[in-house]
C-alpha cells in the first residue's frame, strides 16, 4: 500500500502504521482520513495481520490534531461532513477484529487524542502530551472526544480537559487511566512491539471474540451484555484453539494456536 500521508510496514503478524506528516506535526487532514480508512480496510482483510501499531513520524508529535487550515474554511455542512468521515474511520479502528495499539511518541491533541482513544491499548513515551484543545478554537471535539474520554477517565476529569483545553503529561494520562503503559522515548516502539508480539501468539479467534464482546457489550445494560459474553464463550468452546489451549495447559507446554 502506497500513501502520501502514511507509512505501512509489516513485521511478521504485526502491521505498523505511521502517520507521516512531520512538518505539520502529523495533523490529520482530509487526505489522511481517507488514507487511514483505505489502510485499515485493507488490513482488516489481510488474514496474516494479528495486531497493528499506529504511531507518528518524527520525535515531536503522534498526531497534533486536525489540520486547522482546512477547518478554518469550513461552514456547518462541511464541518458535519468532516466529523462524519472522521468518526467512520475511528469507529472502524475501534471495531477492528485484531487489537490496534497506539504508540504515542509526542503530542496527542484533539484528533490525535481521539485517535488514541479509538485504539485498544495505549503506550506512551514520558515526553507525550495529551489534550482536547478544541474549546480554544470555539469548537467541540468532532471525532468522539466528548464520548470516549468520559468513558475512559470519568466524567469529571473529562470535563476538566474538554472545558479548559489544557494539556496533561503522559504521567498524568497514565495515572488517570488514559494510557496503559508509560515508557521512555527510546523504549516506546520496543514496548509496543513486545505487547503486540505477545497478543499475536494468542488464539486469534479468541482475541477476535474478546474484542467483539467488549465492543458490543460495553454500552448495553449488564444483563444484555452478559448474554453477549455467553455467546462468545460458547463459540470459543467449539473451536480447535480451545481444544489445543486446554490440552497444552494440561500437558504443561506452550499451545500452538491456529486461529480456528
C-alpha positions, 0 to 999 in steps of 0.5 A, a space after each residue: 500500500 502506497 500513501 502520501 500521508 502514511 507509512 505501512 510496514 509489516 513485521 511478521 503478524 504485526 502491521 505498523 502504521 505511521 502517520 507521516 506528516 512531520 512538518 505539520 506535526 502529523 495533523 490529520 487532514 482530509 487526505 489522511 482520513 481517507 488514507 487511514 480508512 483505505 489502510 485499515 480496510 485493507 488490513 482488516 482483510 489481510 488474514 496474516 495481520 494479528 495486531 497493528 501499531 499506529 504511531 507518528 513520524 518524527 520525535 515531536 508529535 503522534 498526531 497534533 490534531 486536525 489540520 486547522 487550515 482546512 477547518 478554518 474554511 469550513 461552514 456547518 455542512 462541511 464541518 458535519 461532513 468532516 466529523 462524519 468521515 472522521 468518526 467512520 474511520 475511528 469507529 472502524 479502528 475501534 471495531 477492528 477484529 485484531 487489537 490496534 495499539 497506539 504508540 504515542 511518541 509526542 503530542 496527542 491533541 484533539 484528533 490525535 487524542 481521539 485517535 488514541 482513544 479509538 485504539 485498544 491499548 495505549 503506550 506512551 513515551 514520558 515526553 507525550 502530551 495529551 489534550 482536547 484543545 478544541 474549546 480554544 478554537 470555539 469548537 467541540 471535539 468532532 471525532 468522539 472526544 466528548 464520548 470516549 474520554 468520559 468513558 475512559 477517565 470519568 466524567 469529571 476529569 473529562 470535563 476538566 480537559 474538554 472545558 479548559 483545553 489544557 494539556 496533561 503529561 503522559 504521567 498524568 494520562 497514565 495515572 488517570 487511566 488514559 494510557 496503559 503503559 508509560 515508557 521512555 522515548 527510546 523504549 516506546 516502539 520496543 514496548 509496543 512491539 513486545 505487547 503486540 508480539 505477545 497478543 499475536 501468539 494468542 488464539 486469534 479467534 479468541 482475541 477476535 471474540 474478546 474484542 467483539 464482546 467488549 465492543 458490543 457489550 460495553 454500552 448495553 445494560 449488564 444483563 444484555 451484555 452478559 448474554 453477549 459474553 455467553 455467546 462468545 464463550 460458547 463459540 470459543 468452546 467449539 473451536 480447535 484453539 480451545 481444544 489445543 489451549 486446554 490440552 497444552 495447559 494440561 500437558 504443561 507446554 506452550 499451545 500452538 494456536 491456529 486461529 480456528 
